[in-house]
Amino acid sequence: MERLAVAPLVMEGWARRRRRARQLLDRHGFAAQLLRLYGALLDVQERAFLATLDDAPSPSTLSLYVARQAMKDVAEATVAVGPAALAAGVQERLAVCDPAAFVAAWLAGESQPPVEQYLARAASAPVLEALGPGAGDACRHPGGDTGCPRCGGLPQVSYLSESPEALVSGPRMLQCCRCAESWVHPRMTCVGCGEQTTAKLPIFADAERFPHLRADGCESCRRYIITVDLRKDAEAVPVVDELIALPLDLYVQERGFAKITPNLMAIG
């Protein structure tokens, strides 16, 4: 009964991501390979999400569940449409390593090689999203005060939306890189270190190519995050639109800033 009750809302969420990926693919040829891979992963992730709603796996066995439920399909999608170097890396690592170990390291917030982290993120994201508040029981909380209030993961992307009240600015939201939870964060405050001095919080943008995207940097910690302005493009989906910010990422990184959390496709 729970699955039937949430199905319409769930399906629309996945449909919006697919729809937006297709729109961006038509507009931004430079990101074509990344968006095609992302589209293929969405099919895998949606199946894993719905299976998790049915199975309700225990947090104590989550790394094994993710490895069995989604890892094989993530690998097949990557090999089929992903960049050659990433596809080869995925095949090599899965041939000699335990995939559940990749997932356990990601859930624990541990550093690991790029291919292992890619596999762990892609396979565990829909499971953690489906678990909702229960995701926190399966994760360690490396983000501290700046991390996700649900699972402790670091923020992946920031976004701004319209306020329902006239003459009132909408909140600035952060979205978790692990479980996709969103939470409010002060506008003029660094996501990484809490710096609030306006002069130390530069904003980088390319209004001509990406009018709804910007990079919010911090001179104190030398980190940044991509912000998606939904007021300028109501069809945008933050986690999808962040994928096309690669030229902006490169521009900011050339100036000595590091992204708080590189997106899933950064290794491709």
N, C-alpha and C positions, 0 to 999 in steps of 0.2 A: 504493500500500500504506500510506503514511503517513496519507493521508486516511482510509482505512478503519479504521486503528488508533485514531485519536483521535475518530472520529465520535460514539460513544456518550457520552463525557464532554463533548464539545463541545455536543451537542444538549441534554443535561441542564442545562448552564449557561445556555443561552439560554431553555430552558423555565422554569427557576426565576425568571428575571427577568420573563418574561411572567406567570407565575402570581402572583408577588408584586405586580406592577402591577395585576392584576385585583382582588386582595384589598384593596389600599389604595384602589382606586377605589370599591369598595363601602362603605368605612368613612369616607372623607374627601372629602366632596363639594366642599370648597373647592379641592381640587387636581385636580378632574376633567379640566379641559382640558389641564393639563400631563401628567397620566398617560395620557390618550388619545393625545396627540402622542408621548409616550415609547413607548407601545405600537406606534404606527405606525412609529416609527424603528427599533424592535427588528427588525421584519421586514426592513427595508432593511439594517440592520447585520449581521444574521445572514447574509444572502446575500453581502454584501461580505466577511465573515469567511471563509466557506467558499471563495469565489472566490480569496481571497488564499492560502489553503492550497494550492490547485491551481497558482496562477500564480507564487508565490514571486517577487514583483517586486523589482527591485534597489533598494537604498536611494537610489542616486543619481537614480533616476527616480520616487521615491515620490509626490511631490506631483502629478505628471502622472497617475500611475496612480490615485491616490485621486480626483482630479477626474473622470477618465473612468469609473471603476468605480462610484462611490457618489454623487457630488454631485447628479446629475440626480434620482436616486430620493429623496435626502434633501429636495431642494427640492419635489418633487411631494407627498411625505408632509406636509411642513410647510404647503403651500398648501391641502391637502385638509382637514386637521384642526387646524392650529395657530391661535393667536390672529391676528386680522385684521391687526394692525399688523406682526407678525413675517412673516406670509405676504406682505404687500405689500413689506416691506423685502427679503425674499429674491428676489422677482421683479425688483425694481428693480436690485439689485446684480448679479444674474447677467446682466441684460440689457446691462450696460455694463462689467463687469469680468471679468478672467480668473480663474476659480475655482481654478486651480492656484496662483495667487499667494496666495490666502487660506490654502491648505494649507501652502505654503512658510513663510509668516509664523508660523503656529501651530507648526510643527515646529521653527522657529528660536527660539521663545519670545519673539517680538516682540509688542508691543502693536498692536492693530488695532481698528477699530470693531466694535460688538457683533454686528451681523448677519454680517459676514465671519467673525468668530470662531466664531459658532454653526455656520455651514456647515462651516467647517474642522474643528471638533471632532467634529461629528456624522458627517462623512464619513470622517475619518481614524481615529477610535477603533477600529473593528472591524479595520481593516487593521493598525494597530500591535499590537493584541491578538493577531492571528493570527501576526504575525512573531515574537512572543515575544522571546528575547534579541536577535534581529536588529533590533528596534525602535530600540535605542540607536544604531545606525549611521546612522539616518535623521534623528536629532534632535540639536539643540544642547542643552546642559545648563544652563538658567538657574537651576535650583533650588539649585545648590551642594550644601553638606553636608546640606541639608534636603530635597533633591529625590530623585526616584525613582532607585534604584541602576541601573535598566535604561536609562531614557531621559532622566533628568534633570528630568522634569515635576514640577510642584508637587503636593502631596497634595490630593485632592478631599474625602476623607472618612476618618474614623478609626473603627475598630471594635474591640470587645472580644469575646472568645469564651471558652468553657469550656476549662480546662486538662485534658489527658488524665490528669494526676497529681492525686491527692487532696491537699488542703491546699496546693496550689500555684496561684497566680493565673495565668490565661491571659495571653498577651502582648497588648500594645496594638499594633494593626496600622494602617498607613496605606495608602490605595489611590490610585494615580496618576491624575491627571486626563487623561493622554494615552494611556497604554498599558494601564491597568487592573492593572498589577503591584502586588503588596502587599509590604510590608516592615515589620519590627519597629521600634517607636519607644518609648523609655522612657515610662512612664506619667505621671509627674509632671514632665514637661519640655515647654515650649512647642514646638509644631510649627513655629512661624514663626521664633523667635529663639533658642531653647534655654534660656530662663529656667527656673530650677528652684526659685525661692523660692515655697513653697506659698501664702503670703499674696498673691502677685501673680498667681495662676492661678485666677481665679474660674470657677465652673461654673454655668451657667444651665440650668434644666430646667422642664418643665411635666409633672409626674408623672401628672396626671389625664388629660390628652389624649394625651401621648406618653411613656408610661412607659419606653420603651426608647431614647429619644433625649435628648441633652443637647448643649449648646454649651460647648466648652472654650475659655475666653478667656485673654488675657494682658495684664496692665496695663502691661507694659514696651513691647511693640510694638503694642498695641491691635488685635491681630488675633485671630481665633477659627476653630475648625473644628467641624463637627458630628460627634459620636461616636454610633455605633449600638451598643447593647449586646445582642449576640446571646445572652447568658445570660438576658436577660429576654424575648426573643422569638426562638426558634430558627428561625422561618420568615423572619425578616428577611433582606433582601439589601441590604447597605450602600448601594450606588450607587442603588438604587431607593428605599429608605426615606428617604434624604437629601432626596428631592424633596418629601416631605410636611412637611419641617421649616420651611416658609416662615413660619408664625407665630413660631416660635422665632428664625429669622433676623431678622425685623423687630424683635422685642423686643431682641435683642442689639445690632443696628445702631443702634437709637434711643439706646442707651447709649454710643455712640461707638466701637464695635468694627467692624472691616472683615473680611469673610470672606477667608481665605487664597486660596481659589479658588471663585468663584461657580459653582454647578452649570450644566450645559448649558442648562437651561430658565430661568435667571434673567432673560434678556432678554425672555421671553414675558410 
